[in-house]
């Protein structure tokens, strides 16, 4: 989080400018008596278990998340089960997506094994 606070007197009055920002954008700006509030939201795109997934930047950037997703893509369900045992925090929308993708992948493996026989 970054803060930028300045105060400069002008003709006997004071004028201040305050900006509060995060990695996802400016939250508020105040100049004199005018207050502007806005939130800019960004998304990050990840490739999870063969499909692209957009995660909103409200969670901030965690480099561990990149390692977790990369390892999950290689190791699959056993790694996911181990993560759940260790109570690793992931955003709910990502957890739901991973669970859904694992069900689909498991189903595809079962279908392929039946068709080949």
WOBEL-V76004 format. One record per run of one state. SS is the DSSP state (H for helix, E for strand, C for the rest). FROM is the first residue (numbers start at 1). LEN is the number of residues. If there is no record, write none. Layout:
<<SS;FROM;LEN> <SS;FROM;LEN>>
This chain:
<<C;1;1> <E;2;9> <C;11;2> <E;13;10> <C;23;2> <E;25;7> <C;32;2> <E;34;4> <C;38;5> <E;43;6> <C;49;2> <E;51;6> <H;57;3> <C;60;3> <H;63;13> <C;76;1> <H;77;9> <C;86;6> <H;92;25> <C;117;1>>
